[in-house]
Amino acid sequence: MASTLTSTSHLKRSPLVVAMGAAFVTFGLPAMAQQAPAPEKTTLETVVVTAQGRKENPLKVPYNISAISGDDLQERRITDQVDLLREVAGASVVDRGYRNSGVLSGVTVRGLNLNGSALGDYQTSAVPAVSTYVNQTPIYANFLIKDLARVEVLRGPQGTLYGSGSLGGTVRYITNAPDLKAFAARVEGSFSKTDGSDGSNKTGDLMINLPLGEMLAARVLAGKVKNAGLIDYVNVYKLDAKGAPVAPSGLINKAASYESIKDADTVDIDYARVALLFKPNASFSATLTHQTQSDEIGGRRQPTRGNNGSGVPYGKYENGSIQLEPSSRDVHMTSLEMELDLGFATLTSASSQYEQTGTSLSENTGFYAKNNWLRDFYYNYPRPMAQAQRGYSDKATVQELRLVSRKGGSFDYIAGLYYQDQVLTSSQRSYLRGLKVWADAAVPGNFLVNDNDFLYDRSQNFKETSVYGELTYHFSPAMRSTVGVRHYSNKFNNDTVMGIPAWGMTPERTVFNQKDSGQLYKLNLAYDLAPNQMAYATVSQGYRRGGANAVPLVGNFKESATYLTYAPDTNTNYEVGLKGASGNMRYGVSAFYIDWRNVQVETTTPNWGFFAAQNGGKASSKGIEFELSAPLSTAWRAGINYAYVDAKLVDDVLRVDKPSVVVAPAGTRLPGTARHTISGSLEHAANLENGWQWTNRLSLYYQGATENAISASAKFKQTWGGFSQVGLASTLAGDKWSATVFVKNLLNNEGITGGFLEQHMGTDAAQNYFGNGSKVFISQPRTVGVSVVYNF
């Protein structure tokens, strides 16, 4: 009997059984409950895009672009870039959760990435391969996706079309503009539970659109996210009043005190946006927008796989760090966007300022242990707690002018001027907490000055001026060709202070300047095979600026001066594609090859492991992207996206200080990108007899295996297996309201996209480190919830 009961209990918990039951409820009951005819015609929404400075159908844009409407984002409950980019063929993202979400972009398009997947706590001066815009402001701030008109994902370099150039592509987040015509308001709230958490997740926001006369309107959005954590930090040191590990039996004795902190990775986010539109006539408009977001994150959504120093394995949602690792961030952005219709062309001006600042605490004790530093430099301190206090800021003023011709003649053109003045700062204070007090008692005559064993402050100023434009000639109504060019000029100033105070190393200051300028080109040919079908071919060049690293050049921890700076990298993107529509079915397919030169590689220095960027040789990426969406009947519609991406090194990556040493051999796959990704959706809509509508949606995502880093070292080399994600949502909607029951990650797959490995940051009882700093980056576990929206 016991055996039978156990077997039945297992069956009830089986993910397959859960999936089958949920699918029955989602897609079976609506069909049975439907008491009125389905909508007479199910059509696919046409999302108007402005990628080329004009409002147009994306099927008329002669390169690979994906657009997701704000309504679609709302229906799918997409509020972050991870869920968003899994809907886009050829895009991928390393899912680090909300902690330090503004430090480093995890976005990759067409495999152009050389960052190790675990990088994310520390801001280098290297800019992302994919640029991001919020309206007309080039900023990577990872704002929550709320109250948007649409998101546009442009693949390939965009330096002749936008002021902020890019290597891999551009992601544009377009917010909803104020409406002059009618008052509108919306309130939304949600409640959910996540597997592994004892708490609950709650979100709420309010939007108000307020006409203030015939020429003026305001739109206000404000909201909050408050999510319970799910990761337990199970062996955290108890700390004394000075922040050092408690010594319960006295300083000399090796005993330590630990405690367990449940659900440590809490998420607390406040966000707001205010936009004011002034439109005195049909020819001129001006929109002033201010957007802000504040994040307080309690710890990592990253469990440890392995054992602690006593050989006890960690649980599914347990982290082995011996201290908590919170982060905080504040970002403010103000922009003034003006548009003037000149008749023959439209002139736009975008002026913006933004500032993003953040701090975090990181557990580095495992890193010290795996390098034997605790033994060799810190007297085998019995209660080691290496703490890195990190800070960063990104502040910029941006001005962009663009003139876009009206269509209709033999020639179309886009001409732009761009200027950006950006200041990046970063800092780190590393401490081995309690070391000095213990050493004075246990090691008479020690050479330590204090607990602060590393510090640096870096300020970098980048100024870029560029002139860009595209000219299109129409050979016939069906055939046209575009030539684009960009001239850029960069100036860069670096001021870095670095020292090792614990060992009495006088801080060293490094100041230098750099300049760079050049041209980029683009050539495009497009031909309309039919009124709703276009073939195109594009060759475009991309560019990413160089920069400097924070490495010591003197003292016990000095590194080679060859790591001080790194040069720009460039690429050439070759692409052919076909896109179109047949009835309500829409499709697009493209094939690309990218030649990437002088690649920027995020790495660590060979002596002491300082984060740094260096140049390598060549890399390449080639692949196919496919998108299809279509109604299957009057009530059903479906969509599928597929991408094949083969991104790898063409040349060996060599150590810049010792070219005879290979960091990564030719043929190594680039990290973070799967060869195969598939996403799809199936949706059913039913009109009920009382006038309500019942919509049910099944979403699927699969990605193949990815690499953790390009390095051949066992400290970083790891292949993460492929995984799938399944989501369900059922929405009941009336005239002014809607209620949605949703399940994310139905099968509760881990979905690992990166990690700090055991060989890099693991445990070592011989050096008195009984925690474990290794960890993996998992997708959000299964989350079940309900969301309610009411429109006034």
VOGU-3710 file (C-alpha; in Angstrom, 3 decimals, decimal comma):
1> mastltstsh> 0,000/0,000/0,000  2,826/2,400/0,873  4,452/1,776/-2,484  1,178/2,501/-4,309  0,637/5,750/-2,398  4,143/6,923/-3,147  3,730/6,226/-6,843  0,417/8,130/-6,997  1,912/11,111/-5,184  4,769/11,239/-7,670
11> lkrsplvvam> 2,324/11,158/-10,577  0,430/14,139/-9,196  3,632/16,148/-9,046  4,882/15,118/-12,479  5,557/18,181/-14,685  4,136/16,295/-17,651  0,875/15,676/-15,826  0,772/19,333/-14,723  1,386/20,450/-18,313  -1,289/18,154/-19,723
21> gaafvtfglp> -3,804/19,298/-17,144  -3,033/22,957/-17,682  -3,239/22,555/-21,448  -6,666/20,878/-21,076  -7,926/23,755/-18,939  -6,415/26,382/-21,196  -7,439/25,071/-24,595  -10,239/22,618/-23,860  -12,581/24,549/-21,596  -12,800/27,706/-23,749
31> amaqqapape> -14,000/25,661/-26,698  -16,629/23,913/-24,540  -17,662/27,077/-22,694  -17,999/29,207/-25,797  -21,646/30,158/-26,192  -21,370/32,754/-28,948  -19,639/32,678/-32,310  -15,942/33,363/-32,312  -14,787/36,697/-33,740  -15,704/36,899/-37,390
41> kttletvvvt> -12,134/37,424/-38,456  -8,870/36,989/-36,601  -6,286/39,365/-38,029  -2,700/39,976/-37,086  -1,887/43,401/-35,735  0,198/45,673/-37,940  2,836/47,342/-35,773  3,906/50,652/-37,286  7,634/51,244/-36,746  9,853/54,321/-36,989
51> aqgrkenplk> 13,184/52,560/-37,408  14,033/54,666/-40,478  12,666/57,908/-39,050  9,290/57,484/-40,773  6,128/55,687/-39,773  5,964/52,560/-41,902  5,040/48,914/-42,006  8,012/46,737/-40,932  7,467/44,695/-44,106  8,653/47,777/-46,020
61> vpynisaisg> 11,917/48,092/-44,075  14,715/46,512/-46,179  16,519/44,664/-43,394  15,635/42,269/-40,604  13,563/44,042/-37,973  11,175/42,649/-35,355  8,523/44,731/-33,659  6,347/43,839/-30,679  3,419/46,121/-29,868  2,672/47,449/-26,415
71> ddlqerritd> -0,660/45,640/-26,394  1,135/42,386/-27,158  3,642/43,046/-24,374  0,744/43,645/-22,007  -1,109/40,499/-23,048  2,001/38,340/-22,700  2,938/39,931/-19,354  6,402/40,799/-20,652  8,018/43,228/-18,214  11,760/42,505/-18,580
81> qvdllrevag> 14,252/42,057/-21,389  14,708/38,322/-20,790  11,102/37,491/-21,667  11,146/40,085/-24,449  14,215/38,851/-26,303  13,151/35,233/-26,124  10,389/36,301/-28,513  12,922/37,572/-31,098  14,737/35,293/-33,549  18,508/35,720/-33,417
91> asvvdrgyrn> 18,569/37,450/-30,016  19,663/35,919/-26,726  20,259/37,063/-23,175  22,168/35,926/-20,091  19,587/35,853/-17,296  21,245/37,249/-14,172  18,004/38,262/-12,474  17,478/41,801/-11,176  20,710/42,103/-9,184  23,031/44,679/-10,781
101> sgvlsgvtvr> 20,708/44,804/-13,795  22,140/48,125/-14,975  25,830/47,197/-14,836  26,267/45,145/-17,982  23,979/44,381/-20,890  23,252/40,680/-21,255  21,756/41,219/-24,719  23,316/39,471/-27,712  22,157/39,666/-31,330  23,521/37,237/-33,925
111> glnlngsalg> 26,056/35,817/-31,486  28,291/38,907/-31,276  29,473/38,412/-27,729  32,814/37,663/-26,112  31,856/38,454/-22,515  32,055/35,530/-20,154  28,506/34,766/-19,063  29,442/35,177/-15,390  30,606/38,775/-15,891  28,063/41,180/-14,462
121> dyqtsavpav> 29,154/42,455/-11,048  31,804/44,716/-12,450  31,538/47,481/-15,016  34,342/47,646/-17,576  34,542/50,565/-19,988  33,725/48,359/-22,985  30,345/49,280/-24,474  27,797/46,587/-25,404  27,767/45,114/-28,914  24,035/45,912/-29,047
131> styvnqtpiy> 22,944/49,521/-28,522  19,712/50,359/-26,737  17,473/53,402/-27,077  14,631/54,652/-24,894  12,740/56,765/-27,405  15,571/58,895/-28,862  18,010/58,510/-25,941  20,864/55,994/-26,251  21,035/54,457/-22,785  21,410/51,002/-21,315
141> anflikdlar> 19,361/51,236/-18,130  17,310/48,042/-18,289  14,109/49,856/-17,347  11,077/47,736/-16,601  8,978/47,278/-19,735  5,882/49,280/-18,832  3,406/51,418/-20,816  5,240/51,056/-24,124  3,897/51,670/-27,600  6,249/49,027/-29,006
151> vevlrgpqgt> 9,746/47,571/-28,972  11,793/47,449/-32,182  14,747/45,081/-32,556  17,027/45,961/-35,479  19,607/43,350/-36,415  23,017/44,281/-37,753  25,088/47,499/-37,449  23,025/50,712/-37,403  25,720/53,398/-37,493  24,381/55,103/-40,627
161> lygsgslggt> 20,835/55,289/-39,252  21,328/56,267/-35,594  23,690/58,466/-33,667  24,745/55,674/-31,324  26,419/53,091/-33,536  26,522/49,374/-32,824  28,114/46,100/-33,864  25,264/43,625/-33,547  22,065/45,625/-33,598  19,831/48,123/-31,833
171> vryitnapdl> 16,905/47,646/-29,455  14,470/50,593/-29,293  11,959/50,976/-26,467  9,232/53,404/-27,587  7,042/54,707/-24,754  3,388/55,673/-25,150  3,045/59,379/-25,917  0,472/61,633/-24,240  -2,871/61,789/-26,068  -4,420/65,212/-26,688
181> kafaarvegs> -7,890/63,862/-27,429  -9,200/61,988/-24,407  -8,715/61,350/-20,728  -7,598/57,810/-19,938  -6,438/55,966/-16,868  -5,422/52,432/-16,071  -4,666/50,662/-12,836  -2,980/47,264/-12,757  -2,046/44,892/-9,997  -0,714/41,358/-9,809
191> fsktdgsdgs> -0,060/38,712/-7,199  2,062/35,588/-7,731  3,998/32,828/-6,006  7,350/31,445/-7,151  8,609/27,934/-6,538  11,136/27,867/-3,692  9,832/31,017/-2,000  7,907/31,250/1,277  6,637/34,704/0,286  4,714/36,252/-2,579
201> nktgdlminl> 5,307/38,697/-5,421  3,224/41,845/-5,728  3,230/44,533/-8,405  1,031/47,548/-9,017  1,008/50,616/-11,217  -1,184/53,499/-12,256  -1,254/55,326/-15,595  -3,121/58,581/-16,215  -3,384/60,404/-19,551  -4,671/63,940/-19,039
211> plgemlaarv> -5,491/66,424/-21,846  -4,730/69,956/-20,658  -6,343/71,823/-23,529  -6,191/71,560/-27,285  -2,382/71,848/-27,421  -1,162/70,239/-24,218  -1,419/66,765/-22,657  0,342/64,853/-19,883  0,848/61,150/-19,304  1,949/59,836/-15,908
221> lagkvknagl> 3,016/56,319/-14,963  4,016/55,192/-11,470  4,373/51,754/-9,982  6,130/49,328/-7,705  7,456/45,764/-7,831  7,907/43,916/-4,551  8,978/40,297/-5,018  9,818/37,847/-2,283  13,156/36,094/-2,633  13,601/32,380/-3,186
231> idyvnvykld> 17,336/31,755/-2,636  18,438/30,814/0,880  21,911/31,948/1,982  22,440/29,029/4,368  25,950/29,625/5,798  26,276/33,373/6,352  28,699/34,611/9,005  27,178/36,336/11,991  28,828/39,772/12,112  29,902/42,019/14,969
241> akgapvapsg> 29,260/45,751/15,239  32,196/46,489/12,918  30,983/44,132/10,181  33,570/41,400/10,888  32,754/37,712/11,500  31,942/36,995/15,131  34,591/35,005/17,033  32,457/33,207/19,662  35,460/31,608/21,426  37,864/34,518/21,106
251> linkaasyes> 39,970/35,963/18,278  42,675/33,303/18,327  40,277/30,368/18,337  39,171/29,180/14,866  35,482/28,900/15,769  32,964/30,955/13,819  29,199/31,544/14,034  26,879/31,065/11,064  23,228/31,711/10,347  20,797/30,965/7,517
261> ikdadtvdid> 18,921/33,762/5,716  15,837/32,546/3,877  14,582/34,056/0,635  17,455/36,559/0,567  17,151/37,733/-3,052  14,239/40,112/-2,509  13,302/42,586/-5,249  12,015/46,082/-4,466  11,663/48,399/-7,475  9,973/51,810/-7,728
271> yarvallfkp> 9,487/53,385/-11,144  7,816/56,461/-12,622  7,539/58,327/-15,914  6,046/61,748/-16,651  5,623/62,984/-20,234  4,288/66,369/-21,362  3,264/66,883/-25,004  2,942/70,345/-26,582  1,449/70,395/-30,073  0,309/73,895/-31,124
281> nasfsatlth> -0,349/72,913/-34,737  -0,095/70,036/-37,210  3,523/70,873/-38,091  5,250/71,042/-34,703  5,310/68,962/-31,523  7,528/68,815/-28,457  7,575/66,097/-25,796  9,343/66,513/-22,471  9,839/63,233/-20,607  11,353/62,339/-17,261
291> qtqsdeiggr> 11,785/58,711/-16,260  13,183/57,246/-13,071  13,688/53,826/-11,501  15,115/52,721/-8,158  16,134/49,105/-7,464  16,888/47,511/-4,091  17,873/43,847/-4,495  18,603/41,641/-1,489  20,884/39,073/-3,102  21,550/36,788/-6,042
301> rqptrgnngs> 18,950/34,573/-7,695  21,819/32,155/-8,167  22,085/28,868/-6,235  25,305/26,963/-5,557  25,820/23,539/-7,097  28,223/21,441/-5,018  29,220/21,035/-1,384  30,266/23,271/1,453  33,655/22,905/3,157  32,328/20,106/5,343
311> gvpygkyeng> 31,195/18,070/2,326  27,459/18,768/2,753  25,671/19,368/-0,573  23,645/22,514/-1,116  19,933/22,303/-1,878  18,116/23,332/-5,040  17,637/26,963/-4,006  20,574/27,421/-1,626  23,555/29,759/-2,074  26,893/29,056/-0,379
321> siqlepssrd> 28,198/32,609/0,040  29,243/33,453/3,571  27,820/36,981/3,341  24,758/38,592/1,787  25,216/40,238/-1,630  22,733/43,099/-2,041  22,722/45,694/-4,804  21,014/49,031/-5,345  20,573/51,286/-8,358  19,014/54,627/-9,257
331> vhmtslemel> 18,552/55,937/-12,782  17,098/59,249/-13,936  16,590/60,288/-17,547  15,191/63,548/-18,941  14,650/64,171/-22,641  13,161/66,838/-24,887  12,133/65,580/-28,317  10,906/68,076/-30,926  9,586/67,436/-34,406  8,980/69,989/-37,167
341> dlgfatltsa> 7,309/69,170/-40,479  9,057/71,245/-43,152  6,881/69,898/-45,937  9,689/68,337/-47,956  11,183/66,692/-44,844  10,803/66,277/-41,094  13,380/67,742/-38,741  13,703/66,168/-35,309  15,794/67,215/-32,339  16,437/64,977/-29,344
351> ssqyeqtgts> 18,177/66,461/-26,299  18,661/64,273/-23,268  20,503/63,876/-20,016  20,692/60,784/-17,870  22,484/59,544/-14,789  22,641/55,995/-13,498  24,374/55,057/-10,245  24,643/51,735/-8,459  26,391/49,854/-5,664  26,741/46,213/-4,673
361> lsentgfyak> 28,445/43,892/-2,214  30,044/40,755/-3,646  31,433/37,622/-2,014  35,036/37,105/-3,162  36,290/34,668/-0,531  36,060/31,685/-2,868  38,150/33,578/-5,418  40,851/34,207/-2,805  40,746/30,568/-1,717  41,066/29,113/-5,222
371> nnwlrdfyyn> 44,108/31,326/-5,827  45,584/30,216/-2,453  45,782/33,844/-1,371  44,322/33,102/2,073  47,230/30,732/2,696  49,992/32,667/0,961  49,176/36,302/1,849  46,684/36,365/4,721  48,234/33,985/7,304  45,390/31,451/6,794
381> yprpmaqaqr> 43,001/33,759/8,657  40,443/31,427/10,371  37,285/33,426/9,529  37,952/34,795/6,035  35,337/37,080/4,514  36,569/38,835/1,377  34,069/41,562/0,608  34,051/43,684/-2,555  32,166/46,966/-2,301  31,594/48,109/-5,866
391> gysdkatvqe> 30,079/51,253/-7,298  29,487/52,671/-10,735  27,876/55,605/-12,484  27,030/56,475/-16,071  26,194/60,105/-16,786  25,742/61,618/-20,230  24,438/64,554/-22,223  23,242/63,675/-25,725  22,138/65,835/-28,648  20,926/64,428/-31,946
401> lrlvsrkggs> 19,474/66,185/-34,995  17,931/64,260/-37,856  16,414/65,345/-41,168  14,213/62,754/-42,872  12,816/63,406/-46,331  9,211/62,879/-47,263  8,722/59,869/-49,516  7,433/60,186/-53,036  10,289/61,234/-55,296  13,211/59,438/-56,891
411> fdyiaglyyq> 15,365/60,071/-53,847  14,822/59,559/-50,125  17,361/60,606/-47,528  18,178/60,612/-43,852  20,854/62,974/-42,493  21,919/63,269/-38,871  24,280/64,963/-36,436  25,126/63,344/-33,119  27,028/64,433/-30,041  27,509/62,596/-26,755
421> dqvltssqrs> 29,474/63,621/-23,683  29,603/60,628/-21,336  31,298/60,222/-17,957  31,731/56,685/-16,597  32,970/56,126/-13,077  33,613/52,897/-11,239  35,113/52,038/-7,887  35,952/49,100/-5,685  36,950/48,701/-2,072  37,910/45,129/-1,159
431> ylrglkvwad> 38,223/44,074/2,479  39,125/40,936/4,354  36,890/41,808/7,276  38,454/41,379/10,735  41,877/40,418/9,360  43,931/43,214/10,975  42,496/42,759/14,494  43,018/38,990/14,338  46,528/39,277/12,850  47,649/41,708/15,571
441> aavpgnflvn> 46,631/39,115/18,173  47,746/35,955/16,366  50,744/37,024/14,245  52,939/39,500/16,150  55,023/41,667/13,836  52,715/41,200/10,826  53,027/43,629/7,935  49,338/44,485/7,593  48,184/48,098/7,774  44,403/47,516/7,695
451> dndflydrsq> 41,701/45,254/6,213  41,441/47,132/2,891  43,444/44,947/0,515  42,443/46,624/-2,773  41,024/49,936/-3,923  40,520/51,738/-7,162  38,618/54,740/-8,453  38,283/55,355/-12,159  36,760/58,225/-14,083  36,500/58,140/-17,872
461> nfketsvyge> 35,162/60,811/-20,178  34,078/59,863/-23,701  33,105/62,499/-26,233  31,787/61,428/-29,609  30,768/63,540/-32,572  29,387/61,929/-35,690  27,740/62,816/-38,975  25,679/60,092/-40,614  23,118/59,570/-43,295  21,522/57,367/-45,941
471> ltyhfspamr> 20,481/58,149/-49,500  17,982/55,939/-51,331  17,444/56,003/-55,094  14,321/54,432/-56,595  15,222/52,835/-59,918  11,555/51,953/-60,361  8,474/51,610/-58,139  9,698/48,112/-57,237  13,479/48,519/-57,016  15,615/50,811/-54,878
481> stvgvrhysn> 19,138/51,088/-53,536  20,473/52,767/-50,390  23,976/54,043/-49,663  24,869/55,008/-46,099  27,930/56,625/-44,535  29,004/57,664/-41,060  31,982/59,749/-39,998  32,843/59,593/-36,305  35,363/61,247/-34,024  36,007/60,042/-30,454
491> kfnndtvmgi> 37,980/61,590/-27,627  38,703/59,670/-24,455  40,226/60,727/-21,109  41,089/58,264/-18,344  41,958/58,978/-14,711  42,502/55,916/-12,498  43,718/55,620/-8,905  44,626/52,152/-7,637  46,323/50,818/-4,536  46,723/47,971/-2,036
501> pawgmtpert> 46,322/49,761/1,339  46,489/46,623/3,503  50,097/46,103/2,429  51,031/49,779/2,490  51,099/50,213/-1,279  50,803/53,910/-2,104  47,883/54,451/-4,512  49,037/54,936/-8,081  47,360/57,403/-10,436  47,230/56,842/-14,185
511> vfnqkdsgql> 46,083/59,618/-16,536  46,082/59,503/-20,326  44,112/60,564/-23,423  43,175/58,857/-26,699  41,606/59,900/-29,991  40,037/57,932/-32,798  38,133/58,743/-35,984  36,995/56,998/-39,128  34,189/56,155/-41,542  31,584/53,410/-41,810
521> yklnlaydla> 29,593/52,443/-44,890  26,385/50,658/-45,827  24,945/49,436/-49,126  21,429/48,039/-49,501  19,428/46,777/-52,482  15,706/46,027/-52,184  13,206/44,687/-54,734  9,462/44,217/-54,372  8,640/40,822/-55,827  4,946/41,550/-55,222
531> pnqmayatvs> 2,973/44,301/-53,470  3,436/42,507/-50,122  6,731/40,707/-50,712  10,260/42,110/-50,690  13,736/40,676/-51,212  16,785/42,587/-50,010  20,557/42,416/-49,631  22,670/44,519/-47,272  26,349/45,065/-46,526  26,933/47,234/-43,457
541> qgyrrggana> 29,884/48,067/-41,223  29,912/48,323/-37,426  32,270/49,929/-34,928  32,792/49,880/-31,170  35,095/52,312/-29,372  38,158/51,292/-27,381  38,927/52,105/-23,755  41,075/51,455/-20,699  41,310/48,911/-17,884  41,890/49,319/-14,160
551> vplvgnfkes> 45,077/47,348/-13,466  48,020/48,145/-11,141  51,364/48,752/-12,833  53,599/48,847/-9,745  53,823/47,035/-6,419  53,298/43,420/-5,432  50,159/43,078/-7,562  51,406/44,752/-10,716  50,328/43,613/-14,169  51,805/44,227/-17,600
561> atyltyapdt> 51,225/47,694/-19,067  49,879/45,979/-22,195  46,593/45,516/-20,281  46,182/49,245/-19,675  44,238/49,994/-22,900  42,459/48,200/-25,710  41,583/49,306/-29,233  38,244/49,575/-31,105  36,800/46,547/-32,878  34,882/46,549/-36,165
571> ntnyevglkg> 32,778/44,216/-38,265  31,122/43,840/-41,655  27,636/42,356/-41,810  26,472/40,616/-45,018  22,766/39,834/-45,160  20,111/38,688/-47,631  16,461/38,296/-46,797  12,892/37,816/-47,883  9,842/39,169/-46,053  6,197/39,520/-46,863
581> asgnmrygvs> 2,561/38,752/-46,211  0,023/36,445/-47,766  -3,449/37,207/-46,559  -3,086/37,511/-42,794  0,060/35,378/-42,695  3,347/37,248/-42,246  6,811/35,849/-42,638  10,449/36,811/-42,797  13,650/34,878/-43,416  17,215/36,156/-43,539
591> afyidwrnvq> 20,684/34,703/-43,868  23,733/36,546/-42,567  27,492/36,341/-42,313  29,517/38,650/-40,051  33,259/39,232/-40,284  34,372/40,582/-36,872  37,881/42,049/-36,565  40,186/43,003/-33,683  37,574/41,626/-31,295  37,269/43,022/-27,772
601> vetttpnwgf> 37,484/40,182/-25,267  36,382/40,556/-21,661  39,000/38,640/-19,683  41,033/38,671/-16,489  44,683/39,552/-16,091  47,042/36,554/-15,766  48,784/37,435/-12,496  46,052/38,520/-10,125  42,777/38,148/-11,990  41,756/41,787/-12,470
611> faaqnggkas> 38,823/42,191/-14,856  39,997/43,659/-18,149  39,242/43,909/-21,837  41,791/43,093/-24,509  41,826/42,722/-28,272  41,975/39,387/-30,034  42,093/38,535/-33,713  39,053/37,676/-35,815  35,710/36,050/-35,084  32,745/35,286/-37,295
621> skgiefelsa> 29,055/34,597/-37,054  26,743/33,124/-39,640  23,200/31,919/-39,511  19,555/32,015/-40,483  16,605/33,777/-38,847  12,993/32,841/-39,551  9,724/34,354/-38,310  6,156/33,312/-39,150  2,811/34,373/-37,703  -0,612/33,438/-38,994
631> plstawragi> -4,266/32,946/-38,019  -5,208/29,275/-38,124  -8,967/29,936/-38,094  -11,396/32,579/-36,932  -10,458/31,840/-33,318  -6,917/30,457/-33,385  -3,625/32,110/-34,257  -0,028/30,942/-33,993  3,506/32,193/-34,372  6,942/30,617/-34,556
641> nyayvdaklv> 10,477/32,039/-34,586  13,658/30,093/-35,267  17,322/31,043/-35,434  20,484/29,163/-36,238  23,635/31,020/-35,174  27,175/29,684/-35,599  29,462/32,199/-33,863  33,103/31,298/-33,243  36,681/32,527/-33,134  38,508/32,562/-36,463
651> ddvlrvdkps> 41,911/33,304/-34,898  43,487/32,255/-31,623  43,050/34,797/-28,831  46,518/35,393/-27,394  47,624/36,943/-24,147  48,542/40,533/-24,927  51,516/40,442/-22,550  52,762/37,055/-23,783  51,610/36,287/-27,348  52,965/32,732/-27,143
661> vvvapagtrl> 50,157/31,840/-24,688  46,767/30,990/-26,185  43,804/32,243/-24,153  41,274/30,612/-26,484  41,967/28,620/-29,674  40,472/29,298/-33,089  37,165/27,530/-33,559  35,991/28,187/-29,987  32,276/28,968/-29,857  31,409/32,451/-28,639
671> pgtarhtisg> 29,725/32,432/-25,206  26,088/33,011/-24,332  24,552/32,131/-27,711  22,941/28,825/-28,635  23,236/27,419/-32,131  19,496/26,743/-32,198  16,693/28,742/-30,601  12,960/28,325/-31,141  10,047/30,276/-29,732  6,400/29,883/-30,512
681> slehaanlen> 2,903/30,684/-29,355  -0,597/29,337/-29,822  -3,582/31,502/-28,950  -7,333/30,935/-28,816  -9,939/33,713/-28,488  -13,622/33,136/-27,749  -16,509/35,624/-27,437  -18,831/34,705/-24,582  -22,572/35,282/-24,663  -22,415/38,119/-22,123
691> gwqwtnrlsl> -19,998/40,085/-24,324  -16,824/39,124/-22,474  -13,871/37,717/-24,341  -11,850/34,706/-23,163  -8,304/34,480/-24,541  -5,895/31,646/-23,797  -2,262/31,521/-24,764  0,437/28,860/-24,738  4,031/30,027/-25,232  7,095/27,876/-25,799
701> yyqgatenai> 10,811/28,637/-25,841  13,799/26,387/-26,424  17,494/27,132/-26,715  20,355/24,751/-27,286  23,586/24,484/-25,336  25,707/27,590/-24,667  29,258/28,260/-23,541  30,126/30,017/-20,293  33,263/31,696/-21,668  35,803/31,402/-24,474
711> sasakfkqtw> 38,666/30,717/-22,072  40,112/27,197/-22,174  40,869/27,411/-18,435  38,930/25,044/-16,190  38,105/28,079/-14,044  35,773/29,407/-16,747  35,187/26,671/-19,342  31,729/25,129/-19,082  29,024/24,091/-21,533  25,507/24,727/-20,248
721> ggfsqvglas> 22,884/22,322/-21,542  19,902/23,412/-23,579  16,573/24,034/-21,903  12,946/24,839/-22,601  10,404/27,168/-21,014  6,619/26,848/-21,195  4,142/29,560/-20,251  0,356/29,643/-20,000  -2,046/32,565/-19,634  -5,820/32,730/-19,535
731> tlagdkwsat> -7,467/36,167/-19,777  -11,094/37,088/-19,255  -11,866/40,621/-20,455  -14,839/42,915/-20,317  -15,327/46,397/-21,694  -13,030/48,144/-19,193  -11,344/45,356/-17,288  -9,372/42,167/-17,707  -8,203/39,433/-15,372  -5,391/37,025/-16,223
741> vfvknllnne> -4,288/33,822/-14,583  -0,736/32,993/-15,670  1,982/30,396/-15,214  5,590/31,148/-16,136  8,107/28,319/-16,542  5,389/25,703/-16,155  7,784/22,736/-16,133  10,111/24,537/-13,690  13,248/24,027/-15,781  16,410/25,633/-14,425
751> gitggfleqh> 17,438/27,303/-17,675  21,097/27,908/-16,771  22,735/30,660/-18,865  25,952/31,318/-16,926  27,854/30,714/-13,734  30,873/31,104/-11,480  32,491/27,679/-11,425  33,853/25,608/-8,510  37,424/25,890/-9,847  37,082/29,677/-9,887
761> mgtdaaqnyf> 35,238/30,497/-6,652  34,596/27,215/-4,808  35,155/26,032/-1,274  38,439/25,177/0,488  38,325/23,920/4,075  42,150/23,816/4,215  42,095/27,627/4,056  39,226/27,891/6,556  36,691/28,738/3,860  33,693/26,514/4,589
771> gngskvfisq> 31,253/28,300/2,328  31,191/28,025/-1,463  31,270/31,010/-3,828  30,406/29,107/-6,995  26,905/29,590/-8,396  24,759/29,195/-11,504  22,422/31,687/-13,174  18,972/30,104/-13,325  15,776/31,284/-14,979  12,960/32,383/-12,731
781> prtvgvsvvy> 11,417/29,175/-11,352  7,792/28,297/-11,919  5,634/31,287/-11,028  1,840/31,143/-10,769  -0,184/34,307/-10,418  -3,108/36,519/-11,278  -3,147/39,996/-12,797  -6,056/42,454/-12,911  -6,308/45,574/-15,110  -9,029/48,225/-14,967
791> nf> -9,316/51,054/-17,509  -11,168/54,218/-16,551
//
